[in-house]
Amino acid sequence: MKKDRFLALFILFLLMIIILVTIYIYFNNFKQQTPVQDVQTAENIKQTCFKQANIKINKCFSVEVAQTAVEREKGLMFREKLDSDKGLLFIFPRAEKYGFWMKNTLIALDIIWIDENKTIVYIKENALPCKEEKCDVYYPNKKALYVLEVNGGLSEENNLSVGEIVEFRN
C-alpha cells in the first residue's frame, strides 16, 4: 500500500515537472519571437523613405506594416493592385536571411531587404507572380530585419540601390 502511494506521488511529481518545463519552453520561445521594435513604434510607421549618401530624401512610400507571423505570411497575396506610392513593410523578430516567394501574388513586385541599421542590403527587382504550385524563393545575400515590397520596376525608376539609407516616418 505504501509503495502504491509513493509511486502515485512520484508520478504526480514527474508530471508537474514536465508541465512546468513545457510552460517555460513555450514562454521562452514566445518571448524570442517578439518583434525587435515595440508594437507602438511599428504601428506608428506610416512611410518608408530612402536617401542616398549625403543627399536629401530620394523617395518615400506610404506603407502598411506586417509585423505578426500571420500578416507576414499573407503579405500582398491576392492583391490585384498596389498604388505606385504605396508598399508593404515587413518587420521581423530578428535579422535573418528571410526568403520571399510570389505564390498567389497577382502583381510584379520589387522586394527590398533592409538591415537593422536601416540600410538596403539586397533588392530583387521585378519578382513575377507565380501561379504554379512550386514557386521560386528569393533570398538576400545578407541578413535583414525589414523587407519592403513595392510595385515591380519602382526600385530602378527611383534609383534605389544597395547601401542606401532608409528612414521610417510617422
Backbone hydrogen bonds, N-H to C=O, Kabsch-Sander energy under -0.5 kcal/mol:
donor,donor_aa,acceptor,acceptor_aa,energy
5,R,1,M,-2.2
6,F,2,K,-2.6
7,L,3,K,-2.5
8,A,4,D,-2.3
9,L,5,R,-2.4
10,F,6,F,-2.3
11,I,7,L,-2.5
12,L,8,A,-2.3
13,F,9,L,-2.5
14,L,10,F,-2.3
15,L,11,I,-2.5
16,M,12,L,-2.2
17,I,13,F,-2.0
18,I,14,L,-2.5
19,I,15,L,-2.5
20,L,16,M,-2.5
21,V,17,I,-2.5
22,T,18,I,-2.4
23,I,19,I,-2.4
24,Y,20,L,-2.4
25,I,21,V,-2.6
26,Y,22,T,-2.5
27,F,23,I,-2.4
28,N,24,Y,-2.2
29,N,25,I,-2.4
30,F,26,Y,-2.3
31,K,27,F,-2.2
32,Q,28,N,-1.6
33,Q,29,N,-1.1
33,Q,30,F,-0.6
34,T,31,K,-1.1
36,V,92,F,-0.9
42,A,38,D,-2.3
43,E,39,V,-2.8
44,N,40,Q,-1.0
44,N,41,T,-0.6
45,I,41,T,-0.6
45,I,42,A,-1.1
46,K,44,N,-0.5
46,K,169,R,-3.5
47,Q,169,R,-2.1
48,T,61,F,-2.5
49,C,167,E,-3.1
50,F,59,K,-2.8
51,K,165,I,-2.5
52,Q,56,K,-0.6
55,I,52,Q,-2.2
58,N,50,F,-3.6
59,K,50,F,-1.3
61,F,48,T,-2.4
62,S,85,D,-2.9
63,V,46,K,-2.4
64,E,87,G,-1.9
66,A,89,L,-3.4
67,Q,65,V,-0.7
72,R,68,T,-2.7
73,E,69,A,-2.3
74,K,70,V,-2.0
75,G,71,E,-2.4
77,M,74,K,-2.4
78,F,104,N,-3.1
79,R,76,L,-1.6
86,K,83,D,-1.9
87,G,62,S,-1.8
88,L,149,E,-2.0
89,L,64,E,-3.1
90,F,88,L,-0.6
90,F,147,V,-3.7
91,I,66,A,-2.4
92,F,90,F,-0.5
92,F,145,L,-2.5
96,E,144,A,-2.1
98,Y,96,E,-1.3
100,F,138,Y,-2.3
102,M,136,D,-0.6
104,N,130,C,-1.6
105,T,102,M,-2.1
106,L,79,R,-0.6
109,L,127,A,-2.2
110,D,150,V,-2.8
111,I,124,K,-2.6
112,I,110,D,-0.5
112,I,148,L,-2.9
113,W,111,I,-0.6
113,W,122,Y,-2.7
114,I,146,Y,-3.0
115,D,119,T,-2.5
118,K,115,D,-2.1
120,I,164,E,-2.6
121,V,113,W,-2.6
122,Y,113,W,-1.2
124,K,111,I,-2.8
125,E,123,I,-0.7
127,A,109,L,-3.3
130,C,102,M,-1.8
135,C,133,E,-0.6
138,Y,100,F,-3.8
144,A,96,E,-3.1
145,L,114,I,-2.2
146,Y,114,I,-2.5
147,V,90,F,-1.7
148,L,112,I,-2.8
149,E,88,L,-2.4
150,V,110,D,-2.1
152,G,108,A,-2.3
154,L,151,N,-1.7
157,E,153,G,-2.4
158,N,154,L,-1.9
159,N,156,E,-1.5
160,L,155,S,-2.9
163,G,120,I,-2.7
164,E,161,S,-1.9
165,I,51,K,-2.0
166,V,118,K,-3.1
167,E,49,C,-2.7
169,R,47,Q,-2.6
